[in-house]
Every structure is written in structure tokens, then in C-alpha cells.
Amino acid sequence: MRTKVLPALFCAGVIAATSVLTGSAATAAPTAEAGAAAQAATVREKLEKIPGLRIVSEIQKEGRPFFTLMLRQPIDHSNPRRGTFEQQFTLWHKDERAPMVHYTGGYTLSSSTRELTTLLGANQVSVEHRFFDKSVPAGKTDWRKLTIQQEAADEHRIVEAMKTVYRAKWLGTGASKGGMTQVYHERFYPDDLDAVVAYVAPNDADNRDDRVYENFFKTVGTPECRTALDAVQREMLVRRKALLPMFEATAKEQKLTFKQLGTTDRAYEFSVLDQVWNFWQSGSYTNCPTVPDAKKATDKELYDWSLGHGLSPYSDADAGPAGTGPYYRQAAAQLGWADLKFKHLRDVRNYPDIYQPNSLLPADMRTSYSGWDAKDVDRWVNKQGKQMMFVYGQNDPWSAERYRPSKRDSHLYVAPNSNHGALISKLVPEERAEAEATVKRWAGVK
């Protein structure tokens, strides 16, 4: 995963985008150890009775039992005889009578405490997406089974299993691809969860029409900032010959390779194309005064500023099957991607067809796109979805193409001047109070 900037084609979201606590697994104080041990024993006994569930580990998190679990899942839910794999998830137990927050990050396992968990004093289940990290089948992976329907079925089985212990209200949540994953779960299994709160969840209902993204980059921030960013991005390609060795030095220092993209030059161009998107996705409008004068900046000044403000190399470690390659496979197959035109860069690009997810995948993971599923989910959310909340960031490119919630007790909020880390707590006070009251009502919490 990335530690600096998350690239535009990588809809990871800020992994802790909906997290308000670090979720460290600190051991409870000695005076609470006896009670915590009793809780853990009770929960463990119930978990051990769930068919197909394996307890991997048990620790204390803030004085409460925290379990890492594996549930045996079919590789293909439509034909269970085709084999199984174990899906990793965690459980943070507070109280069986408390609500449950069902969190999906959309990628590898992330168990940090979510905003809803803190707001509701809830238990939390955190699920790793199928075919990421430890949740992979043995042997060669059949990437055709990495679909939104199969993952929704995985989560349905987890919810069914855990509801044998936790019978209070269940609320689904996640950010970016995790938010999308919760929306898909709700679409295919609307009786599993009592409500869904999806943060910065893109909705590429028509992958052929990305005018909404083009319009976003014509209006975000100030005209001066937009002009300066475009000029820097263009100059990065104009000075390719001088700056490419710096990029190669960065790759060597970070031990990055670019087998999937083919050459360092292709990787450099791909990263430059993402630069402005990343500036807004993970940065702030307050950084606009730092944008250098593209014509006056030295090569080093231009490169160093870019490296700290949006230039994020796509390497094999990120894009391969053991990294975020499964996401790119999903984007190429069902999720879609932002196919920007880059009109201001047309005469300085060497690879006009490179900006799409298949460019980041090995041959056996590449596929063709089908837009039927995205359109279906979009229509369902707009017409039939109920008790769904969407929170977007005003300055976040991924928030430009949004879900349109129905009028069935569903809501949409935009956090002002926020990026891909938008939260309910970042809404204006009146809307924050309204949203928090709605979430508490859905959870049955006063």
C-alpha cells in the first residue's frame, strides 16, 4: 500500500479515512484483566460454535476482546464444489447488546476504529476483501471470481454467522472502495444491514462518460491554483529528459520496479498524469500557495515539489496480484475508472492509451469492461435503497461522481473543503448534528 499519495486509478481512499482512533491493541490495565478475560472466554465459546470459523488470535484492544478470525468461503458461491478459501476478518467485542459496525476497507484488512464505532459505542467487524492478502485461494487464482457479487456473498455469510452472537442493529460502513463494497452488499443482500454509511464512494455508472471529472478539474479550488497545477504537470513532461533520471533515482532508492508498465519512462508518464488528481485527493487547497512557478523552477525544485504533492510512482509491488492488482482487475472489469482527456498534455505525451487499469496488470489479470453492474447498482440505490447515507468531500476528485440516494430515509452530505478523508465530523455543525442523529436513530442508540 502507498505511504505518501494514493493514485487516481487506485481508489483506495485514505485507509483510515473514516477512522478517528488508531485502533492500537494495547493491553488492558491489571484491574480490568479479570473482567476482560471473562468476556473473552464467553465470546470465544460462542465463536467456536460457528461452522467454518477459525480463531487465529485473541488480544485485548482498549480492555476489550479483539479477535482475528478466518471464515471458510466458497470460491464461487454459485457452485461451492469449485473449492474454498479462508477470508480474514476481525471482531472487536464491546457488548452483545450493542450495535455492530460492519466495516469493509475494500482491500487488505484494516481494523482501525471507525467513526461510527466511536459514535455508537458499537462492536466492530472488519472484513478483508476476497483475493487480497491472506484472503486468497491456494494455487492459481481464478480472477473471474473476483466480482462485486461474489464479495457481497462473502460478506453475507459473515453477517449471517456473526448474527448468531450479535442480534442488535447492524450498520455497514467503509470509505472509497470500501464504501462501494458496502453499497454492493446492500444492493444484493438488503436484509443483512439496518443501514449503510458510505464515505467518498465513487459511482462510475457510465464509464464512457467522464465529463463530471473533467468539470471537477475546471472548478475545484481557484483559477490561479488550477492554472499553476496544470502548468507544473505539463512542465514535468516537457522536461522529461532532465527529470526522468530523478524518477529513476527515486525508484532505485525505494526499490521499485515497473515490469507491468513496461519501462521507467512509461511509469514516469503514468505517474505525472495522476499528479493533479492526487494533489486534490490527498492534499488541501491550503497547499495552493506552495505550487512553484513552472517556468522559473529549477529541475530539482520542480521534481522535489511534485514528489511531495502528487507524484506517486506505480510499481510492480503496488500493481501486482500481491498488492493492489486485484483492485485494478475489478476496475477494469466492473468498477470503471476516470478516463481523463488531459487536453493540455496531448502534445507532450508519449503513450496516449496508457491511462487505464489494464496497463497496471500482468497479462493473466487483464480483462474487458462490462458496465451493466455499475448501472444496475446506481438505479437500485436511486430508486430502492433505504437508510443509506453518503458522505463526500468537496475537493475530492473521487467525490465528483456520486451515488444519488433515494427518498427512502436516505441522505447525501458534502464536507466543505474536505478531500478523500471526508467524515461526518467534518460537516458543517448543523449537518453534522443531523447526520449523527440519523445514524443513532438507525442504530437504536439515544
C-alpha positions in Angstrom: 0.0 0.0 0.0 1.1 3.6 -0.5 2.5 5.7 2.3 2.5 9.1 0.5 -0.2 9.6 -2.0 -2.9 7.3 -3.3 -3.1 7.5 -7.1 -6.2 8.3 -9.0 -6.7 4.9 -10.6 -6.1 3.5 -7.1 -9.4 4.1 -5.4 -8.2 3.0 -2.0 -9.3 6.0 -0.2 -7.3 7.1 2.7 -7.2 3.8 4.6 -8.1 5.5 7.8 -10.5 7.9 6.1 -13.3 7.0 8.5 -11.1 6.3 11.4 -10.9 8.5 14.5 -8.8 6.3 16.7 -5.6 4.4 15.9 -7.1 1.1 17.0 -3.9 0.0 18.8 -4.0 -3.3 20.6 -2.9 -2.1 23.9 -3.2 -4.5 26.8 -5.9 -3.6 29.4 -4.9 -2.4 32.9 -4.4 -5.1 35.5 -7.6 -4.1 37.4 -9.7 -4.9 34.4 -7.9 -8.0 33.4 -10.3 -10.4 35.2 -13.4 -8.9 33.6 -11.8 -8.8 30.2 -10.7 -12.4 30.5 -14.3 -13.4 31.3 -15.7 -11.5 28.4 -13.2 -13.1 26.1 -13.9 -16.6 27.3 -17.7 -16.1 26.7 -17.2 -14.6 23.2 -14.7 -17.3 22.3 -17.0 -20.1 23.3 -19.7 -18.7 21.0 -17.4 -18.1 18.1 -16.1 -21.6 18.3 -19.6 -22.9 17.6 -19.9 -21.1 14.3 -19.3 -23.6 11.4 -16.3 -22.9 9.2 -15.0 -20.2 11.6 -11.4 -20.4 12.8 -10.0 -18.2 15.6 -6.5 -17.1 14.6 -5.6 -14.9 17.5 -7.0 -13.1 20.5 -5.7 -10.0 22.2 -7.0 -7.0 24.2 -7.8 -3.7 22.5 -8.6 -0.9 24.9 -9.6 -3.5 27.5 -12.0 -5.4 25.2 -11.5 -8.7 23.4 -10.2 -8.4 19.9 -10.2 -11.5 17.7 -8.6 -12.2 14.3 -10.8 -14.7 12.5 -11.0 -16.8 9.3 -14.2 -18.0 7.7 -14.2 -20.7 5.1 -15.8 -19.3 1.9 -16.7 -20.8 -1.5 -14.5 -19.6 -4.3 -17.7 -19.5 -6.4 -20.9 -19.0 -4.4 -22.9 -20.2 -7.4 -21.0 -23.5 -7.4 -19.5 -24.3 -4.0 -18.0 -27.5 -5.3 -15.3 -25.5 -7.1 -13.3 -25.1 -3.9 -12.9 -22.8 -0.9 -10.7 -20.3 0.7 -10.5 -18.6 4.1 -11.5 -15.0 4.4 -9.9 -12.9 7.1 -11.8 -10.5 9.4 -11.6 -9.2 12.9 -14.0 -8.7 15.7 -13.7 -6.0 18.4 -16.2 -7.0 21.1 -17.8 -4.4 23.4 -21.2 -5.9 24.3 -23.5 -8.4 22.7 -26.4 -5.9 23.2 -24.6 -3.1 21.5 -24.9 -2.3 17.8 -22.5 -3.8 15.3 -20.5 -1.7 12.8 -19.6 -3.9 9.8 -16.6 -2.3 8.1 -15.1 -3.0 4.7 -11.9 -1.4 3.6 -12.2 -2.9 0.1 -8.6 -4.1 0.1 -6.4 -5.8 2.7 -7.5 -6.0 6.3 -7.8 -2.7 8.2 -9.2 -2.9 11.7 -8.7 0.7 13.0 -11.7 2.1 14.9 -14.2 3.7 12.6 -16.1 7.0 13.2 -19.5 5.1 13.6 -18.0 2.7 16.1 -17.0 5.6 18.4 -20.2 7.5 17.8 -22.3 4.5 18.7 -20.1 2.7 21.3 -20.5 -0.3 19.0 -18.8 -3.6 18.4 -16.9 -3.7 15.1 -16.3 -6.4 12.5 -13.7 -5.5 9.9 -13.6 -7.6 6.7 -10.7 -8.1 4.3 -11.8 -8.2 0.6 -11.6 -11.5 -1.2 -8.4 -12.2 -3.1 -6.4 -9.6 -1.2 -3.5 -10.5 1.2 -4.5 -13.5 3.3 -7.9 -14.0 1.8 -6.8 -15.8 -1.3 -7.4 -19.4 -2.5 -4.5 -21.8 -2.6 -2.8 -22.2 -6.0 -3.6 -20.2 -9.1 -6.3 -17.6 -8.6 -9.3 -17.6 -10.8 -9.7 -13.8 -11.3 -13.1 -14.3 -12.9 -14.4 -14.9 -9.4 -13.3 -11.5 -8.2 -16.7 -9.8 -8.6 -18.8 -7.5 -6.6 -21.5 -10.2 -6.4 -19.1 -12.8 -5.0 -17.7 -10.4 -2.4 -21.2 -9.4 -1.4 -22.0 -13.1 -0.9 -18.8 -13.4 1.2 -20.0 -10.6 3.5 -23.5 -12.0 3.6 -22.2 -15.3 5.1 -20.0 -13.4 7.6 -23.0 -11.3 8.7 -25.2 -14.4 9.0 -22.6 -16.2 11.1 -21.9 -13.3 13.4 -25.6 -12.5 13.9 -25.9 -15.7 15.8 -24.0 -13.8 18.5 -24.8 -10.2 17.9 -28.5 -9.6 17.4 -28.7 -5.8 17.8 -28.7 -3.3 14.9 -26.0 -3.7 12.2 -24.7 -0.7 10.3 -22.3 -1.1 7.3 -19.6 1.5 6.6 -16.5 2.0 4.5 -14.6 4.6 2.6 -13.8 4.9 -1.1 -13.7 1.3 -2.5 -14.8 0.1 1.0 -17.8 2.4 0.7 -18.6 1.0 -2.7 -18.2 -2.5 -1.3 -20.8 -1.8 1.3 -23.2 -0.4 -1.3 -22.9 -3.6 -3.3 -23.5 -5.7 -0.2 -26.7 -3.7 0.4 -27.8 -4.0 -3.2 -27.6 -7.8 -3.3 -28.5 -8.5 0.4 -30.7 -5.6 1.5 -31.9 -7.5 4.6 -28.4 -8.0 6.1 -27.8 -4.5 7.4 -30.1 -2.0 9.1 -28.3 1.0 7.4 -25.2 1.9 5.4 -22.9 4.9 5.7 -20.6 5.1 2.7 -17.8 7.7 2.7 -16.4 9.1 -0.6 -17.7 6.2 -2.6 -17.3 6.8 -6.3 -20.2 5.8 -8.6 -19.0 5.3 -12.2 -22.4 4.4 -13.6 -21.3 5.2 -17.1 -17.6 4.5 -17.7 -17.8 6.0 -21.2 -18.9 9.4 -19.9 -16.4 11.0 -17.5 -17.4 14.6 -18.1 -18.1 15.0 -14.4 -14.4 14.6 -13.6 -13.4 17.0 -16.4 -15.8 19.5 -15.0 -14.5 18.9 -11.5 -11.0 20.0 -12.5 -12.4 23.1 -14.2 -14.0 24.3 -10.9 -12.1 22.9 -7.9 -10.1 25.5 -5.9 -9.3 28.8 -7.5 -8.5 29.6 -11.2 -5.0 30.6 -10.2 -4.3 27.3 -8.4 -5.7 25.2 -11.3 -3.6 27.1 -13.8 -0.5 26.6 -11.7 -1.0 22.9 -11.2 -1.7 22.3 -14.9 1.5 24.2 -15.8 3.6 22.1 -13.4 2.1 18.9 -14.7 2.9 19.9 -18.3 6.4 21.0 -17.5 7.1 17.7 -15.9 6.6 16.1 -19.3 8.2 18.9 -21.2 11.4 18.4 -19.1 11.0 14.6 -19.3 14.7 14.1 -20.4 16.0 16.0 -17.4 13.6 14.7 -14.8 13.4 11.0 -15.7 16.9 10.3 -14.1 15.5 11.8 -10.9 12.5 9.5 -11.1 14.8 6.6 -11.8 16.8 7.5 -8.7 13.6 7.6 -6.6 12.7 4.1 -7.9 16.2 2.8 -7.1 16.1 4.3 -3.6 12.6 2.8 -2.9 13.5 -0.4 -4.7 10.6 0.0 -7.2 10.3 -1.9 -10.5 8.0 -1.3 -13.4 7.6 -4.7 -15.2 3.8 -4.3 -15.5 4.0 -0.8 -17.1 7.0 -1.9 -19.2 9.5 0.8 -18.9 10.5 3.5 -16.4 9.6 6.1 -19.0 6.0 4.7 -19.2 5.8 4.6 -15.4 7.0 8.2 -15.2 4.3 9.4 -17.6 1.6 7.4 -15.9 2.6 9.0 -12.5 2.7 12.5 -14.0 -0.8 12.0 -15.4 -2.0 11.3 -11.9 -0.3 14.2 -10.3 -3.0 16.9 -10.2 -5.7 14.3 -9.2 -3.5 13.2 -6.2 -2.9 16.8 -5.2 -6.7 17.3 -4.6 -7.4 13.7 -3.4 -4.9 13.6 -0.5 -3.8 17.2 -0.2 -5.5 20.5 0.6 -6.4 23.8 -1.1 -4.2 25.4 1.6 -1.2 23.9 -0.4 -2.0 26.0 -3.5 0.4 28.8 -2.5 3.2 26.3 -2.5 2.8 25.4 -6.2 6.0 26.6 -7.9 6.2 28.7 -11.0 6.6 26.0 -13.6 8.7 28.1 -16.0 11.0 29.6 -13.3 11.5 26.5 -11.1 14.7 24.5 -11.5 14.5 20.9 -12.4 15.2 19.8 -8.8 12.7 22.3 -7.4 10.0 21.1 -9.9 10.7 17.4 -9.2 11.0 17.7 -5.4 7.8 19.7 -5.1 6.0 17.2 -7.3 7.2 14.2 -5.4 5.7 15.7 -2.2 2.5 16.9 -3.8 1.1 14.2 -6.1 3.8 12.4 -8.0 3.4 8.8 -6.8 5.1 6.0 -8.8 3.1 3.0 -9.7 5.4 0.0 -9.1 5.1 -3.8 -9.5 4.8 -4.2 -5.8 1.7 -2.0 -5.8 0.1 -3.2 -9.0 0.7 -6.9 -8.9 -1.6 -9.6 -7.6 0.0 -9.4 -4.1 -0.5 -5.7 -3.9 -3.4 -3.6 -5.3 -3.6 -5.5 -8.6 -6.9 -7.1 -7.6 -8.4 -3.6 -7.4 -7.2 -2.8 -10.9 -8.7 -6.0 -12.1 -12.0 -5.0 -10.6 -11.8 -1.5 -12.1 -11.1 -3.0 -15.5 -13.9 -5.5 -15.2 -16.8 -3.8 -13.3 -16.0 -0.7 -11.3 -14.8 1.6 -14.1 -12.2 4.4 -13.9 -11.7 8.0 -14.6 -10.7 8.2 -18.3 -9.4 11.8 -18.3 -8.6 13.5 -21.6 -5.6 15.6 -20.5 -6.1 18.1 -23.3 -3.3 20.4 -22.0 -0.8 17.5 -22.3 -1.7 16.0 -25.7 1.4 17.2 -27.5 3.8 16.1 -24.7 2.6 12.6 -24.1 4.4 9.5 -25.5 1.8 6.9 -24.6 -1.8 8.2 -25.3 -3.5 4.9 -24.4 -1.7 4.1 -21.1 -4.1 5.7 -18.6 -6.3 2.7 -17.8 -6.2 -0.1 -15.3 -5.2 -2.9 -17.7 -1.8 -1.1 -18.1 -1.0 -1.9 -14.5 -1.9 -5.6 -14.7 0.0 -8.7 -15.8 -1.4 -10.4 -18.9 -3.3 -13.1 -17.0 -5.2 -10.5 -14.9 -6.3 -8.2 -17.8 -9.9 -8.2 -18.8 -12.6 -6.3 -20.7 -15.1 -3.9 -19.0 -18.8 -4.6 -18.6 -20.9 -1.6 -17.4 -24.1 -3.5 -16.6 -23.4 -4.0 -12.9 -22.5 -0.3 -12.2 -25.7 0.8 -13.9 -27.8 -1.7 -12.0 -26.4 -0.7 -8.6 -26.8 3.0 -9.5 -30.5 2.5 -10.4 -31.2 0.4 -7.3 -29.6 3.0 -4.9 -31.6 5.8 -6.5 -34.9 4.0 -6.6 -35.0 1.3 -3.9 -32.1 1.8 -1.4 -33.3 2.8 2.0 -31.5 4.1 5.2 -28.3 4.8 3.2 -26.0 7.8 3.9 -23.3 9.1 1.6 -20.6 11.5 2.7 -18.4 13.2 0.2 -15.5 15.7 0.2 -15.9 19.0 -1.7 -12.4 18.9 -3.1 -12.1 15.2 -3.6 -12.0 14.1 -7.3 -13.5 10.7 -6.4 -16.4 12.5 -4.8 -17.3 14.2 -8.1 -19.2 11.2 -9.4 -21.6 10.4 -6.6 -24.4 8.0 -5.8 -27.8 9.6 -5.8 -29.7 8.3 -2.8 -33.4 7.6 -2.9 -36.0 9.5 -0.8 -36.5 6.4 1.4 -34.8 7.8 4.6 -31.5 8.2 2.7 -29.2 11.2 2.7 -26.2 12.8 1.0 -23.7 15.2 2.6 -20.7 17.1 1.3 -17.9 18.1 3.8 -16.7 21.6 2.8 -13.1 22.0 1.7 -12.5 18.3 2.5 -10.7 15.7 0.4 -10.8 11.9 0.2 -10.7 11.8 4.0 -14.2 13.3 4.4 -16.0 12.5 7.7 -19.4 13.2 9.3 -17.4 15.2 11.9 -16.1 17.4 9.1 -19.6 18.5 8.0 -20.9 22.0 8.9 -22.3 21.9 12.5 -26.0 21.7 11.6 -25.5 18.9 9.1 -23.1 17.0 11.4 -25.8 17.1 14.2 -28.4 15.9 11.7 -26.3 13.1 10.3 -25.2 11.9 13.7 -28.8 11.9 15.0 -29.9 9.9 11.9 -27.1 7.3 12.5 -28.1 6.9 16.1 -31.7 6.5 15.2 -30.9 3.8 12.7 -28.7 2.1 15.4 -31.4 2.4 18.1 -29.0 4.4 20.3 -30.0 7.5 22.2 
